[in-house]
Amino acid sequence: MIEPSRQPDAAPDFAWPVRVYYEDTDAGGVVYYANYLKFFERARTEWLRACGIDQSRIADETGAIFIVRHAALDYRAPARLDDALQIVCRIARIGRASVEFEQQAWRGNTLLVAADIRIGCVDRSAFKPTAIPPPVFAALERGPAASDRASRVNGACVSAV
């Protein structure tokens, strides 16, 4: 278990648009289950960028990198070829060396997948847990710039990007 952590104050949602391509689907014509992990990774990466966090620069300057430590996904409805999805990210908890994200894949008003993903901060050389660098921690607490936040309109997720 992770050390006690705290919830950020009203952490804003962030949404990243994803289009379903043929390469994302399986023989049944729906998004292959593991591809949602890719969608969630892209959205978290863009969320970090919107927070002003450059992962390559942080790794070069501090030796700290982020890894996925835990992922739990609940599949509720399928996505199909050409669907326009919104991948929503929000921080559930920030710890000294970890961040817990709640992520969702939406098609319009339909929730397709809900996920809890725990990210660990580790030393790039030793792959041992290390504290999140203070400037990164502060950026995580602030969240994305207001212009990059998502909002809910009539139950549908709309990106403000």
C-alpha positions in Angstrom: 0.0 0.0 0.0 1.1 3.6 -0.6 1.9 5.9 2.3 -1.0 8.1 3.4 -1.6 10.9 0.9 -4.0 13.7 0.4 -6.7 14.7 -2.1 -6.0 17.8 -4.0 -8.5 20.6 -3.5 -11.2 20.3 -6.2 -8.7 19.0 -8.8 -10.1 19.9 -12.2 -10.9 17.4 -14.9 -8.9 17.4 -18.1 -10.0 15.8 -21.3 -8.0 14.7 -24.3 -9.7 13.8 -27.6 -8.9 10.4 -29.2 -10.2 9.1 -32.5 -10.5 5.3 -32.8 -8.5 4.0 -35.8 -8.6 0.6 -37.5 -5.3 -0.3 -35.7 -7.1 0.2 -32.3 -9.8 -2.5 -33.0 -9.8 -6.2 -32.8 -11.4 -9.0 -34.9 -14.8 -8.1 -33.3 -14.6 -4.6 -34.6 -14.3 -2.9 -31.2 -11.4 -1.3 -29.4 -9.0 -4.0 -28.2 -9.1 -3.8 -24.3 -5.4 -3.1 -23.8 -5.6 -0.1 -26.2 -7.5 1.9 -23.5 -4.2 1.9 -21.5 -2.6 3.6 -24.5 -5.4 6.2 -24.6 -5.1 6.8 -20.9 -1.3 7.2 -21.1 -1.6 9.8 -23.9 -4.2 11.7 -21.9 -2.0 11.7 -18.7 1.0 12.8 -20.8 -1.0 15.7 -22.2 -2.4 16.5 -18.7 1.2 16.7 -17.5 2.1 19.0 -20.4 -0.9 21.2 -19.6 0.5 21.4 -16.0 3.8 22.6 -17.4 5.6 19.4 -16.7 8.1 18.3 -19.3 8.9 14.6 -18.5 12.1 14.5 -20.5 13.5 17.6 -18.9 12.5 16.5 -15.4 14.3 13.1 -16.0 17.4 14.8 -17.3 17.5 17.4 -14.5 16.5 15.3 -11.5 16.7 11.6 -12.6 13.1 11.2 -11.7 10.7 9.4 -14.0 7.1 8.2 -13.7 6.0 4.6 -14.1 2.6 2.9 -13.9 2.6 0.9 -10.7 -1.1 -0.2 -10.8 -3.9 -0.1 -13.2 -7.5 -1.3 -12.7 -10.0 -0.9 -15.5 -13.8 -1.4 -15.6 -15.1 -1.9 -19.1 -18.7 -0.8 -19.5 -19.4 -0.4 -23.2 -17.4 -0.8 -26.5 -15.9 1.8 -28.7 -15.8 1.2 -32.5 -13.9 2.3 -35.5 -14.1 6.1 -36.1 -15.6 6.9 -32.7 -14.6 10.2 -31.3 -13.7 9.7 -27.6 -12.8 12.0 -24.7 -10.3 10.6 -22.3 -10.9 12.4 -18.9 -8.1 12.6 -16.3 -8.4 13.8 -12.7 -6.1 13.3 -9.7 -7.6 11.3 -6.9 -4.6 11.5 -4.6 -1.1 12.9 -4.5 1.5 11.1 -2.3 5.1 11.8 -1.6 6.2 9.5 -4.5 3.0 8.6 -6.2 -0.1 10.0 -7.9 -3.4 8.2 -8.2 -5.4 9.1 -11.3 -9.1 8.5 -12.0 -9.5 8.2 -15.8 -12.5 7.6 -18.0 -13.2 7.1 -21.7 -16.4 8.7 -22.9 -18.2 8.6 -26.2 -20.6 11.5 -26.0 -22.7 10.9 -22.8 -21.7 7.2 -22.7 -19.1 6.1 -20.2 -17.1 3.3 -21.9 -14.2 2.6 -19.5 -13.4 3.8 -16.0 -9.9 3.3 -14.6 -7.9 3.8 -11.4 -4.2 4.2 -12.3 -1.4 4.7 -9.8 1.8 6.3 -11.1 5.0 6.0 -9.1 8.0 8.3 -9.2 11.2 6.4 -9.4 14.9 7.1 -9.8 15.7 6.5 -13.5 18.9 4.6 -12.7 17.9 2.4 -9.8 14.1 2.2 -10.5 13.6 2.8 -6.7 10.9 5.1 -5.4 11.9 8.7 -5.0 10.1 11.8 -3.9 8.3 13.7 -6.6 10.5 16.7 -7.3 9.1 19.8 -5.5 8.4 21.9 -8.7 6.6 18.9 -10.2 4.6 18.3 -7.0 3.6 22.0 -7.0 2.5 21.8 -10.7 0.5 18.6 -9.9 -1.3 20.4 -7.1 -2.1 23.4 -9.3 -3.4 21.2 -12.1 -3.6 22.2 -15.8 -4.0 25.7 -16.9 -7.6 26.9 -17.0 -7.6 27.0 -20.8 -6.7 23.3 -20.8 -9.3 22.0 -18.3 -12.4 20.0 -19.4 -15.9 20.9 -18.5 -19.2 19.0 -18.5 -21.9 20.3 -20.8 -25.2 18.4 -20.5 -23.4 15.4 -19.1 -21.0 15.3 -22.1 -17.3 15.9 -21.6 -16.1 18.8 -23.7 -12.4 19.7 -23.9 -11.6 23.4 -23.5 -8.3 22.8 -25.4 
